[in-house]
């Protein structure tokens, strides 16, 4: 039996279970709240307070101290799925740094991977990179507590491994949306494979309409992303997991369906006879423990973060010892090399041809040409960079919807004789036109929204939260968001 511990925010969760023929069975689960402010996004802020809580939690639940898998919900970990030719472990570990050029700023980056699929000499790899300084406090803490870690995996990887075992996630284009504290993560699956993911911090309070609206907007962002990638498949389902409570699920379902009524919205559920089985006696939600069940499938050998951390630590110790022993040898070699160089210089100085070559290299004209060459080369590199930036900027600008006079004309045509309207704002990033409408009766608002929805040539969708009666003006008012369908022909309006 293995024990999985999930650390991210205040909610600490534990699952006890086993893996048999790649099928995970969880027999016991535990959860508790850590002291407020002691841990945030996988980083322990108050070490003494959190350690005291963890020791008490371990004793109260009689948890094993061996074969413990640590899941860290840490935002600094960067995870991506790579399609690569089949290669050995050594070659793969040496190749992974090329996929993370930004890690050049990290002092001691670690790399891990998990092979999800193998087919026709190619492999699908979930790769993760993390600086070793992010792991050291956790490893030292568990070592001092006498707890033996067998594997360390990030929250994103654990979620992906779990989703890869749910057939209803893989059989259609869908989004898996999980909540951890106030962090919302969306994972997009297309053609049964992981395609893209992102994480955002939520600002709306849990259990409110503002929170549900933020969750719905994140789904809209992914729908627009699919269109920019020219992918024909459309998202048909949204699955909610993580710390979603019952009231959160209902509010988010209503908000998402108001945005797109064609979507199916439901919480992650256990498949009958599936690879992930929650057999715990406690009355808990399957969606709250999917990441922990995925961690049972995480790599424990040389491909994992823990092995790479320990391996690098041993190499660093050996390197320091080698440097200590090599200093006298290198010093002696440097002295001997200096003597040999001096003798060589004296001997070569007597050869006329060598002297003429040195004289040529010291000529002012040669030096100036070399300086000019370096200057031109540097300028060419700068020009290449600027051209690439301009090209990417032009392509990005061309892909955004544009607010034109035609859009304004259509809005006022739809409002003519029905409502009074005012165009309040245009969001260039999302392509959203905010329209304020007012009418003497509610029917006018309905008719105006219907006219806008009929203009599918301009608007991809029309969304509003209803309308209200303004007693001061005696009018019915509504705020309507119109999502532009793409590049709109016509005169551009600033």
C-alpha positions as CSV (number, residue, x, y, z in Angstrom):
1,X,0.0,0.0,0.0
2,X,1.2,3.5,-0.9
3,X,0.3,6.8,0.7
4,X,-0.2,9.9,-1.4
5,X,0.0,13.4,0.2
6,X,-1.3,16.4,-1.7
7,X,0.2,19.8,-0.6
8,X,-0.9,23.0,-2.3
9,X,-3.0,25.4,-0.2
10,X,-4.8,25.1,3.1
11,X,-6.7,21.9,2.3
12,X,-4.3,19.0,2.9
13,X,-5.5,15.6,1.4
14,X,-4.2,12.0,1.8
15,X,-5.1,8.9,-0.1
16,X,-4.0,5.4,0.8
17,X,-4.2,2.7,-1.9
18,X,-2.4,0.5,-4.4
19,X,-1.8,-0.1,-8.1
20,X,-2.5,-3.5,-9.7
21,X,-2.1,-3.9,-13.5
22,X,-2.2,-0.1,-14.0
23,X,-5.5,0.1,-12.1
24,X,-5.6,2.3,-9.0
25,X,-7.7,1.4,-6.0
26,X,-7.9,3.9,-3.1
27,X,-9.2,2.3,0.2
28,X,-8.8,5.3,2.6
29,X,-8.8,9.0,2.3
30,X,-8.2,11.8,4.8
31,X,-8.4,15.6,4.6
32,X,-7.8,18.5,7.0
33,X,-7.2,22.2,6.9
34,X,-3.7,23.4,7.7
35,X,-3.3,26.5,9.9
36,X,-4.2,29.6,7.9
37,X,-1.3,31.2,6.2
38,X,1.1,28.3,6.9
39,X,1.2,27.1,3.2
40,X,0.4,28.9,0.0
41,X,0.6,27.4,-3.6
42,X,2.9,24.5,-2.4
43,X,5.2,26.9,-0.5
44,X,5.4,26.5,3.3
45,X,5.4,30.0,4.8
46,X,5.5,29.1,8.5
47,X,7.7,26.0,8.8
48,X,7.2,25.4,12.5
49,X,3.4,25.8,12.5
50,X,3.0,23.6,9.4
51,X,5.3,20.9,10.6
52,X,3.5,20.7,13.9
53,X,0.2,20.4,12.1
54,X,1.6,17.7,9.7
55,X,3.1,15.6,12.6
56,X,-0.2,15.7,14.5
57,X,-2.2,14.8,11.3
58,X,0.1,11.9,10.6
59,X,-0.2,10.5,14.1
60,X,-4.0,11.0,14.4
61,X,-4.7,9.1,11.2
62,X,-2.0,6.4,11.8
63,X,-0.4,7.0,8.4
64,X,2.5,4.9,7.2
65,X,6.0,6.5,7.0
66,X,7.2,4.4,4.1
67,X,6.3,4.5,0.4
68,X,4.9,8.1,0.6
69,X,4.2,9.9,-2.7
70,X,4.3,13.7,-2.4
71,X,2.1,15.8,-4.8
72,X,3.0,19.5,-5.0
73,X,0.5,22.0,-6.4
74,X,3.3,24.5,-7.2
75,X,3.0,27.2,-9.8
76,X,6.7,27.4,-10.6
77,X,6.7,23.9,-12.1
78,X,6.5,24.0,-15.9
79,X,4.8,21.0,-17.6
80,X,4.3,20.3,-21.3
81,X,3.5,17.3,-23.5
82,X,6.1,16.5,-26.2
83,X,6.0,14.2,-29.2
84,X,9.5,12.8,-29.7
85,X,11.2,9.9,-31.4
86,X,11.8,6.9,-29.2
87,X,15.1,7.3,-27.3
88,X,16.9,6.0,-24.2
89,X,16.5,7.6,-20.8
90,X,20.0,9.1,-20.9
91,X,19.3,10.8,-24.3
92,X,15.9,12.0,-23.2
93,X,17.2,13.6,-20.0
94,X,19.9,15.3,-22.0
95,X,17.4,16.5,-24.6
96,X,14.7,18.0,-22.2
97,X,16.7,21.2,-21.4
98,X,16.4,22.2,-25.1
99,X,12.6,22.3,-24.6
100,X,13.0,24.8,-21.7
101,X,15.2,27.6,-22.9
102,X,13.9,29.9,-20.2
103,X,15.6,27.6,-17.6
104,X,18.9,29.2,-18.5
105,X,18.2,31.6,-15.6
106,X,17.7,28.8,-13.1
107,X,20.7,27.8,-11.1
108,X,19.8,24.1,-10.7
109,X,16.9,23.0,-12.8
110,X,15.6,19.4,-12.5
111,X,13.8,17.5,-15.2
112,X,11.4,14.6,-15.0
113,X,9.2,12.8,-17.6
114,X,6.5,10.2,-18.0
115,X,5.9,8.3,-21.2
116,X,2.1,8.2,-21.8
117,X,2.0,6.6,-25.2
118,X,4.3,4.7,-27.6
119,X,3.5,4.2,-31.2
120,X,5.5,3.5,-34.4
121,X,8.9,4.6,-33.0
122,X,7.4,7.7,-31.4
123,X,6.6,8.5,-27.8
124,X,4.2,11.0,-26.1
125,X,6.1,12.4,-23.1
126,X,4.8,14.5,-20.1
127,X,7.8,16.5,-19.2
128,X,8.3,18.7,-16.1
129,X,11.0,21.1,-15.0
130,X,11.5,22.6,-11.5
131,X,14.3,24.3,-9.7
132,X,15.8,22.1,-7.0
133,X,15.5,24.9,-4.4
134,X,11.7,24.3,-4.6
135,X,12.0,20.7,-3.5
136,X,14.7,21.0,-0.8
137,X,12.5,22.3,2.1
138,X,10.0,19.5,1.6
139,X,12.6,16.8,1.3
140,X,14.4,18.0,4.5
141,X,11.1,18.3,6.4
142,X,10.0,14.7,5.6
143,X,13.5,13.4,6.3
144,X,13.5,15.0,9.8
145,X,10.0,13.5,10.4
146,X,11.2,10.0,9.5
147,X,8.9,9.8,6.5
148,X,10.4,8.1,3.5
149,X,9.4,9.6,0.1
150,X,9.3,7.2,-2.8
151,X,8.2,9.8,-5.5
152,X,7.5,13.5,-6.0
153,X,5.1,14.7,-8.7
154,X,3.5,18.1,-9.5
155,X,-0.2,18.6,-9.3
156,X,-0.6,19.2,-13.0
157,X,1.2,16.0,-13.9
158,X,-0.9,14.0,-11.4
159,X,-4.1,15.4,-12.9
160,X,-3.0,14.6,-16.4
161,X,-2.2,11.0,-15.5
162,X,-5.6,10.6,-13.9
163,X,-7.5,12.1,-16.8
164,X,-5.6,9.8,-19.2
165,X,-7.4,6.9,-17.4
166,X,-11.0,8.3,-17.8
167,X,-12.5,7.1,-21.1
168,X,-15.3,9.7,-21.1
169,X,-12.6,12.5,-21.0
170,X,-10.7,10.9,-23.9
171,X,-13.6,10.1,-26.2
172,X,-14.5,13.7,-27.1
173,X,-13.1,17.2,-27.1
174,X,-13.6,18.5,-23.6
175,X,-12.2,20.7,-20.9
176,X,-11.4,19.5,-17.4
177,X,-11.7,22.4,-14.9
178,X,-10.3,21.9,-11.4
179,X,-10.2,24.3,-8.5
180,X,-7.4,24.3,-5.8
181,X,-7.9,27.0,-3.2
182,X,-8.4,30.1,-5.4
183,X,-6.4,28.7,-8.3
184,X,-8.4,27.5,-11.4
185,X,-6.8,25.1,-13.9
186,X,-8.3,24.2,-17.3
187,X,-7.0,21.2,-19.2
188,X,-8.1,20.9,-22.8
189,X,-8.3,17.5,-24.5
190,X,-8.6,17.1,-28.3
191,X,-8.8,13.8,-30.2
192,X,-8.4,11.9,-26.8
193,X,-5.1,13.6,-26.1
194,X,-3.9,16.5,-23.9
195,X,-3.7,19.6,-26.0
196,X,-3.2,22.7,-23.7
197,X,-3.7,23.9,-20.2
198,X,-3.6,27.1,-18.2
199,X,-4.0,28.2,-14.6
200,X,-5.5,31.5,-13.3
201,X,-6.1,32.9,-9.8
202,X,-9.8,33.5,-9.1
203,X,-10.9,36.8,-7.5
204,X,-14.6,36.1,-7.1
205,X,-15.6,34.6,-3.7
206,X,-16.5,30.9,-3.8
207,X,-20.2,30.2,-4.0
208,X,-21.0,33.5,-5.7
209,X,-22.2,34.4,-9.2
210,X,-18.9,36.4,-9.8
211,X,-16.9,33.2,-9.2
212,X,-19.1,31.2,-11.6
213,X,-18.8,34.0,-14.2
214,X,-15.0,33.9,-14.0
215,X,-15.1,30.1,-14.5
216,X,-17.3,30.5,-17.6
217,X,-15.1,33.1,-19.1
218,X,-12.1,30.8,-18.9
219,X,-14.1,28.3,-20.9
220,X,-14.8,30.9,-23.5
221,X,-11.1,31.7,-23.8
222,X,-10.3,28.1,-24.7
223,X,-13.1,28.1,-27.3
224,X,-11.6,31.1,-28.9
225,X,-8.1,29.5,-28.7
226,X,-9.3,26.5,-30.6
227,X,-10.6,28.7,-33.4
228,X,-7.2,30.6,-33.6
229,X,-5.5,27.2,-33.9
230,X,-7.8,26.3,-36.9
231,X,-9.0,23.2,-35.2
232,X,-12.3,21.9,-36.5
233,X,-13.4,20.0,-33.4
234,X,-15.6,22.0,-30.9
235,X,-15.7,21.5,-27.2
236,X,-18.7,19.4,-26.2
237,X,-18.3,18.9,-22.5
238,X,-16.8,20.5,-19.4
239,X,-15.9,18.4,-16.4
240,X,-15.5,20.0,-12.9
241,X,-13.0,18.5,-10.4
242,X,-10.8,19.4,-7.5
243,X,-12.3,21.3,-4.6
244,X,-15.6,22.1,-6.3
245,X,-18.4,22.1,-3.7
246,X,-22.0,21.3,-4.6
247,X,-23.1,25.0,-4.7
248,X,-20.1,25.9,-6.8
249,X,-21.0,23.2,-9.3
250,X,-24.6,24.4,-9.7
251,X,-23.6,28.0,-10.1
252,X,-20.8,27.2,-12.6
253,X,-23.1,24.9,-14.6
254,X,-25.7,27.7,-14.9
255,X,-23.1,30.3,-15.9
256,X,-21.4,28.1,-18.5
257,X,-24.8,27.0,-20.0
258,X,-25.9,30.6,-20.3
259,X,-22.7,31.3,-22.3
260,X,-23.0,28.2,-24.4
261,X,-26.1,26.0,-24.1
262,X,-24.6,23.2,-26.3
263,X,-22.1,22.2,-23.6
264,X,-22.5,19.3,-21.2
265,X,-21.4,20.4,-17.7
266,X,-20.9,17.8,-14.9
267,X,-18.6,16.9,-12.1
268,X,-15.9,14.2,-12.6
269,X,-17.3,10.8,-11.8
270,X,-16.0,7.3,-11.2
271,X,-16.4,4.9,-14.1
272,X,-17.9,1.5,-13.5
273,X,-15.1,-1.0,-13.9
274,X,-12.7,1.8,-14.8
275,X,-9.0,2.2,-14.0
276,X,-9.5,4.6,-11.1
277,X,-11.6,3.2,-8.2
278,X,-12.4,5.1,-5.0
279,X,-13.4,2.4,-2.5
280,X,-13.0,4.5,0.7
281,X,-15.8,4.2,3.2
282,X,-15.8,8.0,3.8
283,X,-18.5,10.0,1.9
284,X,-16.2,12.0,-0.4
285,X,-16.3,13.2,-3.9
286,X,-14.4,11.4,-6.6
287,X,-13.5,14.7,-8.3
288,X,-11.7,15.9,-5.1
289,X,-9.2,13.0,-5.2
290,X,-8.5,12.4,-8.9
291,X,-5.1,14.1,-8.7
292,X,-4.1,11.9,-5.8
293,X,-5.2,8.8,-7.7
294,X,-3.2,9.9,-10.7
295,X,-0.1,10.2,-8.5
296,X,-0.1,6.5,-7.9
297,X,0.8,6.1,-11.6
298,X,3.6,8.7,-11.5
299,X,7.2,7.6,-12.2
300,X,9.2,6.5,-9.2
301,X,12.5,5.5,-10.8
302,X,15.2,7.5,-12.6
303,X,12.6,9.5,-14.6
304,X,11.1,11.1,-11.5
305,X,11.9,14.4,-9.8
306,X,13.0,12.7,-6.5
307,X,15.6,10.5,-8.3
308,X,17.0,13.5,-10.3
309,X,17.2,15.5,-7.1
310,X,19.2,12.8,-5.2
311,X,21.4,12.1,-8.2
312,X,22.3,15.7,-8.7
313,X,23.0,16.0,-4.9
314,X,25.5,13.1,-5.1
315,X,27.1,14.5,-8.2
316,X,27.6,17.9,-6.5
317,X,29.2,16.3,-3.5
318,X,31.5,14.3,-5.8
319,X,32.3,17.4,-7.8
320,X,33.3,19.3,-4.7
321,X,35.6,16.5,-3.5
322,X,37.2,16.3,-6.9
323,X,37.8,20.0,-7.0
324,X,39.5,19.9,-3.6
325,X,41.8,17.1,-4.7
326,X,42.5,18.6,-8.1
327,X,43.6,22.1,-6.9
328,X,47.2,21.1,-6.2
329,X,47.4,19.1,-9.5
330,X,45.9,22.0,-11.5
331,X,48.3,24.5,-9.9
332,X,51.4,22.3,-10.7
333,X,50.1,21.8,-14.2
334,X,49.6,25.6,-14.6
335,X,53.2,26.3,-13.5
336,X,54.6,23.7,-15.9
337,X,52.4,25.0,-18.7
338,X,53.7,28.6,-18.0
339,X,57.3,27.5,-18.3
340,X,56.6,25.6,-21.5
341,X,54.8,28.5,-23.0
342,X,57.7,30.9,-22.2
343,X,60.1,28.5,-23.9
344,X,57.9,28.2,-26.9
345,X,57.5,31.9,-27.3
346,X,61.3,32.4,-27.1
347,X,61.9,29.7,-29.8
348,X,59.1,30.9,-32.1
349,X,60.3,34.5,-31.8
350,X,63.5,33.5,-33.6
351,X,61.6,32.3,-36.7
352,X,61.1,35.1,-39.2
353,X,57.9,33.8,-40.7
354,X,56.1,33.7,-37.4
355,X,57.2,37.2,-36.7
356,X,55.8,38.4,-40.0
357,X,52.4,36.7,-39.2
358,X,52.3,38.4,-35.8
359,X,53.2,41.8,-37.5
360,X,50.4,41.3,-40.0
361,X,47.8,40.6,-37.2
362,X,48.9,43.7,-35.4
363,X,48.4,46.0,-38.4
364,X,45.9,48.7,-37.8
365,X,44.0,48.0,-41.0
366,X,43.5,44.3,-40.0
367,X,42.3,45.2,-36.6
368,X,39.8,47.8,-38.0
369,X,38.4,45.2,-40.4
370,X,37.9,42.8,-37.6
371,X,36.1,45.4,-35.5
372,X,34.0,46.3,-38.6
373,X,33.1,42.7,-39.1
374,X,32.0,42.3,-35.5
375,X,29.9,45.5,-35.7
376,X,28.1,44.4,-38.9
377,X,27.5,40.9,-37.5
378,X,26.0,42.4,-34.3
379,X,23.8,44.7,-36.3
380,X,22.6,41.9,-38.5
381,X,21.6,39.9,-35.4
382,X,19.7,42.8,-34.0
383,X,17.9,43.3,-37.3
384,X,16.9,39.6,-37.4
385,X,15.4,39.9,-33.9
386,X,13.5,43.1,-34.8
387,X,12.1,41.5,-38.0
388,X,10.9,38.4,-36.1
389,X,9.2,40.6,-33.4
390,X,7.5,42.7,-36.1
391,X,6.4,39.6,-38.0
392,X,4.9,37.9,-34.9
393,X,3.2,41.2,-33.9
394,X,1.7,41.6,-37.3
395,X,0.4,38.0,-37.2
396,X,-1.0,38.5,-33.7
397,X,-2.8,41.8,-34.6
398,X,-4.2,40.3,-37.8
399,X,-5.8,37.4,-35.8
400,X,-7.8,39.8,-33.4
401,X,-11.4,40.9,-34.3
402,X,-11.6,44.6,-35.2
403,X,-14.4,47.0,-34.2
404,X,-15.5,48.9,-37.3
405,X,-18.2,51.3,-38.3
406,X,-20.2,48.4,-39.7
407,X,-20.5,46.9,-36.2
408,X,-21.7,50.2,-34.8
409,X,-24.2,50.5,-37.7
410,X,-25.6,47.0,-37.2
411,X,-26.1,47.6,-33.5
412,X,-28.1,50.7,-34.1
413,X,-30.1,49.1,-36.9
414,X,-31.1,46.3,-34.5
415,X,-32.1,48.8,-31.8
416,X,-34.1,51.1,-34.2
417,X,-37.6,51.4,-33.0
418,X,-37.1,48.9,-30.3
419,X,-34.7,50.2,-27.6
420,X,-32.3,53.0,-26.9
421,X,-28.7,51.8,-27.0
422,X,-25.2,53.1,-26.1
423,X,-22.0,51.3,-27.1
424,X,-19.9,51.6,-23.9
425,X,-16.7,49.6,-24.5
426,X,-14.8,47.3,-26.9
427,X,-12.3,44.8,-25.5
428,X,-9.6,44.2,-28.1
429,X,-8.2,41.1,-26.4
430,X,-11.5,39.1,-26.2
431,X,-13.3,40.9,-29.1
432,X,-16.2,41.9,-26.9
433,X,-18.5,44.9,-27.5
434,X,-20.3,46.1,-24.4
435,X,-23.8,47.5,-25.3
436,X,-26.1,49.3,-22.8
437,X,-29.8,49.0,-23.8
438,X,-32.9,50.6,-22.3
439,X,-36.6,50.2,-23.2
440,X,-40.1,51.1,-21.9
441,X,-40.9,47.4,-21.7
442,X,-39.1,44.1,-21.2
443,X,-40.3,42.8,-24.6
444,X,-38.1,45.5,-26.3
445,X,-35.0,44.1,-24.6
446,X,-35.9,40.5,-25.8
447,X,-36.5,41.6,-29.4
448,X,-33.2,43.6,-29.5
449,X,-31.2,40.7,-28.2
450,X,-32.9,38.4,-30.7
451,X,-32.0,40.8,-33.6
452,X,-28.3,40.8,-32.4
453,X,-28.3,37.0,-32.3
454,X,-29.6,36.8,-35.8
455,X,-26.5,38.7,-37.1
456,X,-24.2,35.6,-36.9
457,X,-22.2,37.1,-39.7
458,X,-20.9,39.7,-37.2
459,X,-21.4,38.2,-33.8
460,X,-20.1,34.8,-32.6
461,X,-22.3,35.0,-29.5
462,X,-24.5,37.4,-27.6
463,X,-24.5,37.1,-23.8
464,X,-26.2,39.0,-21.0
465,X,-27.1,38.4,-17.4
466,X,-30.8,39.5,-17.8
467,X,-32.3,42.9,-17.3
468,X,-33.6,45.1,-14.5
469,X,-36.1,47.9,-14.0
470,X,-34.7,51.3,-13.2
471,X,-37.3,53.1,-11.1
472,X,-35.6,56.4,-11.4
473,X,-35.8,56.5,-15.2
474,X,-38.8,54.2,-15.5
475,X,-37.0,52.1,-18.1
476,X,-35.9,48.4,-18.4
477,X,-32.1,48.2,-18.8
478,X,-29.7,45.5,-19.7
479,X,-25.9,45.2,-20.3
480,X,-25.1,42.9,-23.3
481,X,-21.8,41.4,-24.3
482,X,-21.5,40.8,-28.1
483,X,-18.5,38.6,-29.1
484,X,-17.3,39.5,-32.6
485,X,-17.0,36.5,-35.0
486,X,-13.6,37.6,-36.4
487,X,-12.2,40.1,-38.8
488,X,-15.0,42.4,-39.8
489,X,-14.8,44.2,-43.1
490,X,-15.6,47.9,-43.2
491,X,-14.1,51.2,-42.1
492,X,-12.2,50.7,-38.8
493,X,-13.4,52.9,-36.0
494,X,-10.8,53.9,-33.3
